Amino acid sequence: MNSKREDVHEALLESFKKLILKNNFDKITIKMITDGAGLIRPTFYNHFADKYEVLEQICYNDIFKGSEMLINNKMPYEAIHYMFSRIENNKEFYLKAIKVTGQNSFEEIISSNLTNMFKELFDQYGNNPRNYEEQFSIDDIAEYYSRGLTFIIKRWIEDGIKVSAKALTKKYEILVTNSLDDIIHKRIECTNREKLTIKDNTI
């Protein structure tokens, strides 16, 4: 992009950001976006196909673009913390964005970008994680992790982003570094300790 085109592109993104804070996504029109940017309506289509693409570009720029360097340096948890922090820092925007549903939903934007991120992460460590590829492809594994993290992000935003990005990163790290057996056994141990405490207190 040349400088003038970049300025126009950025103006459209900024106009959309302001509009979504005050309007439901469904009510935002292309004309509203171009009016807010001080541009004519046809200019929009030189940059974006529709308003869903605007949302996708904003999410990529804000959440994922900065995490790419961390992924390329084999720092996955730092990349995830960066993403959580960006959402936390732009809380009002994402509380509105999460309401965009349908075929081009906010959830699908997040999931698609996360799948690409996990693919890139696996590439950094080679394309054969143990022998999992015998049953699952890299694409399958990347989608598995992306869907799980998408659920966490979606639930976090829907709950009002009340947990800090730092705390959520720690919770996620614990979740993905423990197997299902680990989690089950830890819950059993916790339940047994609670039973012993109750028994001791009744003696």
N, C-alpha and C positions, 0 to 999 in steps of 0.2 A: 504493500500500500504506500502511496505517496502521502506527504504530510497533510494535504487538504482532504484527501479521502479518509485518512485516519481520523481527522478532526470530525468529519461528518459521521463516521461510524461511531465514534465515541459519544457524540451528541445524541444519537438515536438511543444508545444504551442508557445514557444518563436520563433521558426523557422517560424511558420505560421504567427505570428504577423509581423515579418520583411518582409516576402514575400508579404503579402497583401498590404503593403505600397508602393511597387514598381511594383506590377503586378495586372492585373485584376484577380478576383477570378477564373474565368473560365480557366485561363491559368496556374494556380497553380496545379502541379501534386504531387502525394504522394512521388515520388522520390525527387522532389525539397524540400519537407518538411523534409524528412529523411536526405538528403544530408546536408541541412542547420543545422541539429541537430547533424551531425557526426555519423549517424546511418545507418544501412542497411534497405532497403525497407520493408522486412517482419516484422521488429520490430514494424512498425506503427500499424499493425493490432492486435497487442497484447494490444493496448491502445484505438484505435478508429476504427469505422466501415468505415468512410470516412471523407473527409475534412469538410463536413457540420457539423459533430459531433465535430470537432475541433473548428469550429467557435462558435457552441452552448456552448461548455465548456468555452471558453474564455469569452463570454458574461455573462454566469452565474457567473463565478469567479469574473469578474470585476464589473458587475452592480448589480447583485441580491444577491450574497452570503452575502455581508456586510449589506444588508438591512433587512435580516431575523431577526437579533437581534432587530432592531428597530420595526419591525412589531410585534414581540413577546412581546415587551414592550408597545404595543398600541400607537405607534408613527408613524402613516401613512404618515404624511406630511414630517416628518424628513426622513423617508425611501425614499420617492419620491425625495426629495432634494438630498439625497445621490446618487440616481441613476442618476439624471440629472448632478450632479457634476462629477461623474465618466465618463460620456460621454463627458462632457466639457473638462475634464483633458486629455482625450485620443482622442481628436477631430480628428486627422488625421486618426486614425484607423477606427473610426465610419463613417467618410466620405467615406471610401472605403467599409466598411461592408454594408452600406445601399444599395449598388448597387447589393448585392446578392439577386436575385429574384428566383421565381419558387416555387416548392413544399416545399423545405426546406429553404425558404427565411429568411433573417434577420428579416423581419417584423413578420413572424410566430414564430421565436425564441423569440422575445420580447413579442408577444401576449401570447404565451403559458406560459412563466415564470410569466407574470403579472397576468394571470388568477389564477395560483397557489398562488401568493402572496395575491390576494384579497380573495381567499378562506381561507387562513391562517388568514387573518385579521378578517374576519367574525367569524371564530372559536374563536378568542380571545374575542369576545363580545357575544358569544352564537350563536346558529344556527337558530334563529328565529327573523330576523330583522323586527320588527313590525309584520304585517300580510302579508308581500309581498310574502311569500312562498305559500300563497293560489293561487296566479297567476303564480309566477316564482320561480324556484328552486334556491338554493344557487349557483349552477353551472351557471345558466342563468344570475344571477345578477353579479357574478364574471366576466363572459365573457363580459357582457355589459360594465362594467367599464374598463376592460382590453383593449377592442377594442378602446374605446375612448382615453385612455392614449397612446395606441400604435400609433394612428393617430397623436397625439400631438408630440410624440417623433420622428416619421418618418418625419413629416413636418418640425420640428425644425432642424433635421440633413440635410434634403434636402435643406433647406434655408441657410445652412452654419454655423449653431450654432452661430448665431450673437447675440441672446438674451442670457443673462447670466443665469446660472442654478438657481440662487437666484430669478431673475425676473420671470423666467418661472414657478418656484414653486408657487410664489405668484399668477400668472395668473391662474394656474391650481386650486389652492385652491379657488379662487373667483368663478371660473366656476362651481366646483362641490358642493359648499356650497350655491349656488343660484338656485332656481327652474327655470323652463322655464318661468313661470309667472313673477318671479322677474326680469329676464333679459328683458322680453318684456316691463314691466312697467318702468324699468330704462331707456330703450331706448326711450320710449314715453316721459318721463320727460326730458331727454336730448334734444330731438327734440323740445319740447315746449320751453325750455330755450333758445335754439338757435334762434327760431322764435322771441321770445320776445327781444332778444339782437339785432337782425337785425331790428326789428320794432323801437326800441328805438334809434338806430343809424340813422334811416332815418327821424326821427322827427326833 
